[in-house]
Amino acid sequence: MIGQLINTLTSFIAAHPHWVGLTVFAATALESMAFVGSIFPGMSMVIALSGLAASLGANVWVLVLWCALGAVLGDGVSFWIGHHYGDRLKSIWPFRGRPELLETGIAFFQRQGGKSIVVGRFLPFTRAVVPIAAGMLGMSPVRFYIANVLSAIGWAVMSVLPAAGIGLAFTVINESSSRVALMLGLFIAVFLAALVITRVTARFLLPWFNTLFAGVHEFIEARSRRAGRIAAFVFGLRRRSASASTAWIFLTLVLMIAFLEILENIIPGAPLVRADMAVNSLVQGLRTPLGDAIMIAVTSMADATVVFWASAVLLGGLLALRAWRTFGLAFLSLAGVSLFVPLLKWTLHRPRPIDIYSAVNAFSFPSGHAAFAALLGGLIAVIGTRGLSRNVRTSVWALVLTLSTLVGFSRVYLSAHWPSDVIGGLLFGWAMAGIFGLFEERIREPSIRPGLLGLASAAALFVAWGVHGTATFDDAMARYKPRQQDVRLAMENWLGGGWKDVPSARIDLKGEFEEPLFFQAAAPLAEIKNALQASGWSPAPAMGWGKMTQFIGAKKKLSGLLPLPLLHNGKLPLLTMTRRTGLPGQRNVIRLWDAGIRIDDIAGRSMVLVGS
């Protein structure tokens, strides 16, 4: 319902852009009103309309003004309703049936005072009820409107500008390549996911695990005091920073278990290996010259030269500050990754997607770039954020997770590693950073100057990255250039049994076998399409971004729904056609994918297509 409403509204504004200001004004005003704000999706509308308006060339600052005016009006109406009715509101619909709405606003106002108007504006569960509570409790109108106007301006800027910036960026980039736009969306999603993960872990998971470890300690100590003292040391429960010790224990255990799970499932023929091939094929389809340049710049952040200089500054700083034990921990962490990664590569002998290195580096699992990006970023974050607030630490860790994840993605994008190589490298690097954090939390050498050392190490990393990345860019472009990975066969070899090597079922991105692939064809796609049309099949329209909303909202007839663009080995179908069956609610769908085989014959090189 909400998705359909927003889709209809954005379609209307796209056709009548001069209405966008008034629409944003109405949406923000309604969301700020006590009677409708708890159910009306005003914020979602503002974000959607802001991105759309920017892509249509609207003046963003005018949109901010409309948004602020709507917020001022909505809160003002709520304030005067509360001022006029007072306690009688508790017996008036809708508060008569949901008294907790008013109670939440009243409790928040009593706790925060006048600043609740400003703070409540940015909290979705209090935005609509705090102004009405302020009116009920007799807040001065002058004080209210000062806070109302100032908070409305700040809220409008924070709501409109980011969405407008994203909409404008997608418009500009999409003019050159929708694949680059998709990559930009991926970058944004990675950062937001990292931010959410770090905040949820800090606010909810760590307190829960701290309570769990404390309970385990009490259980052990009740049976053996000596064992209880050992448990208290391991869990860090007798230190002021017990929650930090809990964090490192929890992080390290989870990461090591996940790493071992990946290691156990990279045997040939396993679903994970098939998923690697499917995802690799999908990502290679996203490549563009601009994307290649960006990913080569990102991947160079974890090149050996950059890691060496950043590590040298970090270790040298610890030595200069006479932090001997922290230096030993950091050195052992870096040395451990330096030895373990090539040893495991040599042991497993897993080939890379493309041949770009020699000797032990010719093997792929785990990714050294991903492991060092995770570890080095973790070391700098552990040392550099000591003593800072939880919000600052969370933001720094979100940035570290984002950068290391993007380095890992760059390895997959450039086809230097399989996805499981990167995941394994990241997990191992983060686990080593967790072990470092656990022991560093116990020694806490006072001679360390966290802020200075963290900034110096980060600066060394970025300077070395810039110098090295610029100097090696051309060589890297040549090394990582896209390869043609299709298999070439003669017609007689394909007919004589080569067709049996093609998977007999569609392979999804999880590496699982889905519906059977019931035929193969080595003929031009246009000829196959014409033959199917002659048999009553109709081409299905392409599934664009604008048509994805067909699955949101009310039920639709089957004839109004486009067939899903199912992936096979990471590839979208080259042709999708439908035919009615004569039965209500049913139809046949045929999809054709590129099998990755080229047949050399007299007419040239034909593509082998597989269909389901």
Protein Blocks (a to p, Z undefined) as FASTA:
>chain_A
ZZmmmmmmmmmmmmmmmlmmmmmmmmmmmmmpmklmmmmckklmmmmmmmmmmmnopafk
lmmmmmmmmmmmmmmmmmmmmmmnmmmlmmpcfklmmmmlmmmmmmmmmmnmmmlmmmmm
mpmklmmmmmmmmmmnopafklmmmmmmmmmmmmmmmmmmmmmmmmmmmmmmmmmomklm
mmmmmmmmmmmmmmmmmmmmmmmmmmmmmmmmmmmmmmmmmmomklmmmmmmmnopmbfk
lmmmmmmmmmmmmmmmmmmmmmmmmcghiaklmmmmmmmmmmmmmpcfklmmmmmmmmmm
mgmklmmmmmmmmmmmmmmnopaklmmmmmmmmmmmmmmmmmmmmmnopacfbdcbgcjl
lpmbdcfklmmmmmmmmmmmmmmmgoiafklmmmmmmmmmmmmmmmmmmmmmnopacfkl
mmmmmmmmmmmmmmmmmmmmmnopakbcfklmmmmmmmmmmmmmmmmmmmmmmmmmmmmg
ccdfbdcddfklmmnommmmpcfbdcdfkopacdddfbdcdddfklmmmmmmmnopacdd
dddfklmmmmgccdddfklpccddddeehiacfbdcdddehighiacddddddehiacdd
fklpadddddZZ
